[in-house]
Amino acid sequence: MTEATDLATAAGSEDPRVGLRAVAALRKLLERLEAVQVRNARVQGWSWQEIADELGVTRQAVHKKHGRR
């Protein structure tokens, strides 16, 4: 299994300690994945608006979060 699959399974645990830790780890993983894909899109010439549209956020939000990296 992959890290993401293991974490998703743990997030459904009936033990809140296990579930909450898994949710926190998934959040960190998601942030890393988003940063990688935004950087990939920018390298390929995507505009901030195109990235924002795919993420379902505003252009300003995505630029503020990733524009200085």
C-alpha positions in Angstrom: 0.0 0.0 0.0 1.0 3.6 -0.5 1.5 6.2 2.2 -1.7 8.0 1.1 -3.7 4.8 1.2 -2.5 3.8 4.6 -3.3 7.3 5.9 -6.7 7.3 4.4 -7.4 4.0 6.0 -6.2 5.2 9.4 -8.3 8.4 9.0 -11.4 6.2 9.2 -10.3 4.6 12.5 -12.7 4.5 15.3 -9.9 5.6 17.6 -9.9 9.4 17.4 -6.2 9.6 18.2 -5.3 7.4 15.2 -7.8 9.1 13.0 -6.8 12.7 13.9 -3.1 12.0 13.5 -3.9 10.5 10.0 -5.9 13.5 9.1 -3.0 15.8 10.1 -0.6 13.7 8.1 -2.9 13.7 5.0 -3.2 17.5 5.3 0.6 17.8 5.1 0.8 15.4 2.2 -1.9 17.3 0.3 0.0 20.6 0.8 3.2 19.1 -0.6 1.4 17.6 -3.5 -0.4 20.8 -4.3 2.9 22.7 -4.2 4.5 20.2 -6.6 1.6 20.4 -9.1 1.4 24.2 -9.0 5.1 24.4 -9.7 4.7 21.9 -12.5 1.9 23.9 -14.0 3.8 27.1 -13.8 6.9 25.5 -15.5 4.5 24.4 -18.3 3.3 27.9 -18.7 0.0 27.8 -17.0 -1.4 31.1 -15.7 -2.4 31.7 -12.1 -6.0 31.8 -13.3 -5.8 28.4 -15.0 -4.3 26.9 -11.8 -6.9 28.6 -9.7 -9.7 27.2 -11.9 -8.5 23.7 -11.5 -8.1 24.0 -7.7 -11.5 25.7 -7.3 -10.1 28.8 -5.7 -9.5 32.4 -6.8 -6.5 33.5 -8.7 -5.5 35.8 -5.8 -5.7 32.9 -3.4 -3.4 30.6 -5.4 -0.9 33.4 -6.1 -0.8 34.4 -2.5 -0.1 30.8 -1.4 2.3 29.8 -4.1 3.5 32.9 -5.8 6.6 33.5 -3.8 8.0 30.0 -4.0 
